[in-house]
Amino acid sequence: MKDHDGDTITLTRAEYEALQERIEDAEDTAAYWEAKAKGGEGLPDIYMGRLIEGEAPLLVFREWRGLNQSELARLSGVRRVSIADIEAGRKTGSVHTLKKLAEALNITIDDLV
């Protein structure tokens, strides 16, 4: 068996990005099955698919909970405009803001980032 320590390979950016995407998809799939195995509240497939496709997590979880932006604002104490900005990707939201939103949606802050 030949030792390959120190060997390098060259990939095009497109190949590298495709590998990164596959890794992220695999991690998302593993996280889904791990959560499902724990028996917790499962995110329906349609919403999971939206997250995997890259939709804003706050938007997906808010809609899963059946809330509009104003209702989430009232429950979380976060301004509706801030919610709209986070969902549209114009802002990321502070840790404090994301924590309040996660608590109102009964999810973890990790679900939003």
C-alpha positions as CSV (number, residue, x, y, z in Angstrom):
1,M,0.0,0.0,0.0
2,K,1.5,3.3,-1.1
3,D,1.6,6.1,1.5
4,H,-0.3,9.2,0.1
5,D,0.4,11.6,3.0
6,G,1.4,15.0,1.6
7,D,-0.1,14.3,-1.9
8,T,-2.3,17.1,-3.3
9,I,-5.0,17.1,-5.8
10,T,-6.4,20.0,-7.9
11,L,-10.1,20.6,-8.4
12,T,-11.9,23.3,-10.3
13,R,-14.0,25.7,-8.3
14,A,-17.1,24.1,-9.7
15,E,-16.0,20.6,-8.6
16,Y,-15.1,21.9,-5.1
17,E,-18.4,23.7,-4.7
18,A,-20.3,20.6,-5.9
19,L,-18.4,18.5,-3.3
20,Q,-19.2,21.1,-0.6
21,E,-22.9,21.0,-1.6
22,R,-23.0,17.2,-1.4
23,I,-21.3,17.3,2.1
24,E,-23.9,19.9,3.3
25,D,-26.7,17.7,1.9
26,A,-25.3,14.7,3.6
27,E,-25.0,16.6,6.9
28,D,-28.6,17.8,6.6
29,T,-29.9,14.3,5.9
30,A,-27.9,12.9,8.8
31,A,-29.3,15.6,11.1
32,Y,-32.9,14.8,9.9
33,W,-32.5,11.1,10.6
34,E,-30.9,11.7,14.0
35,A,-33.8,14.0,15.1
36,K,-36.3,11.6,13.7
37,A,-34.7,8.7,15.7
38,K,-34.9,10.8,18.9
39,G,-38.7,10.9,18.5
40,G,-39.0,14.6,18.8
41,E,-41.4,16.8,16.9
42,G,-40.5,16.2,13.3
43,L,-40.4,18.8,10.6
44,P,-42.7,17.7,7.8
45,D,-40.9,16.7,4.6
46,I,-42.2,19.7,2.6
47,Y,-40.7,22.1,5.1
48,M,-37.4,20.1,5.3
49,G,-37.1,20.2,1.6
50,R,-37.5,24.0,1.6
51,L,-34.7,24.3,4.1
52,I,-32.4,22.0,2.1
53,E,-33.1,24.1,-1.0
54,G,-31.8,27.1,0.9
55,E,-35.0,29.0,1.9
56,A,-34.6,31.3,4.9
57,P,-35.1,29.1,8.0
58,L,-37.1,31.8,9.8
59,L,-39.6,31.9,7.0
60,V,-39.9,28.2,6.8
61,F,-40.3,27.7,10.6
62,R,-42.7,30.6,10.9
63,E,-44.9,29.2,8.1
64,W,-44.7,25.7,9.6
65,R,-46.1,27.2,12.9
66,G,-48.9,28.8,10.9
67,L,-47.9,32.4,11.9
68,N,-47.7,35.5,9.9
69,Q,-44.9,38.1,10.5
70,S,-47.1,40.2,12.8
71,E,-48.1,37.3,14.9
72,L,-44.5,36.2,15.3
73,A,-43.6,39.8,16.2
74,R,-46.2,39.9,18.9
75,L,-45.1,36.5,20.3
76,S,-41.4,37.2,20.2
77,G,-41.1,40.9,20.9
78,V,-39.1,41.3,17.7
79,R,-40.2,44.1,15.3
80,R,-42.1,42.8,12.2
81,V,-39.7,44.8,10.0
82,S,-36.7,42.9,11.5
83,I,-38.4,39.6,10.9
84,A,-39.1,40.6,7.3
85,D,-35.4,41.7,6.9
86,I,-34.1,38.4,8.3
87,E,-36.4,36.3,6.1
88,A,-35.4,38.3,3.0
89,G,-31.7,37.9,3.8
90,R,-31.2,41.6,4.2
91,K,-30.1,41.1,7.8
92,T,-28.9,38.1,9.8
93,G,-30.3,39.2,13.2
94,S,-28.4,39.4,16.4
95,V,-28.0,36.3,18.7
96,H,-30.4,38.0,21.1
97,T,-33.0,38.5,18.3
98,L,-32.6,35.0,17.0
99,K,-33.0,33.6,20.5
100,K,-36.3,35.4,21.0
101,L,-37.6,34.2,17.6
102,A,-36.5,30.6,18.3
103,E,-38.2,30.6,21.7
104,A,-41.4,32.0,20.2
105,L,-41.3,29.3,17.5
106,N,-40.4,26.5,20.0
107,I,-37.3,25.6,18.2
108,T,-33.6,26.0,18.9
109,I,-31.5,28.9,17.8
110,D,-29.4,26.4,15.8
111,D,-32.5,25.8,13.6
112,L,-32.3,29.4,12.5
113,V,-28.7,29.6,11.5
